[in-house]
Structures are given as C-alpha cells and as structure tokens.
Amino acid sequence: METISLKDEFIKLGQALKLSGLVESGVDAKFAIQDGLVKVNGRVETQRGKKLYDGDIFEFEGNQVKITAEKAE
C-alpha cells in the first residue's frame, strides 16, 4: 500500500489522486470521482473536495493509498 504524507491538516481527494500518480490531471480525478470509481475508507465517494485526514485510505483501480501525518523532526 502506497502512502501520502500530509503537509497540512488534510488533503482533498482530487489532489490526493493526482499526488499519488493514479490520475494524470485534475480533470481525470474529477471524472473518476464523479463516476463512483473511487472509494474512501471502503465507501464510494463522489465529492472531489472530500477532505482526507491522517489514517484515511482511498482506493482507485485496485490501488490503495493511505494518508499519513508528516512527522515533525
């Protein structure tokens, strides 16, 4: 399972899809989410602006990505 480290308190679902490399662009993310192809914590999510926090897991095309808090050093 891939992970994305948060720099802020949350990341929006569309941004997370792009950052993870699972989609090429924001437009691709928008359509994937609108078409019900993305799951967040096991449930289909249709809001591109859905906020993802530390511990959330999203899934697209069989790929799972976990959101983790960035560790302060």
Secondary structure, DSSP 8 states (H G I E B T S, - for coil): -EEEEESSS-EEHHHHHHHHTSSSSHHHHHHHHHTT-EEETTEE---TT-EE-TT-EEEETTEEEEEEE----
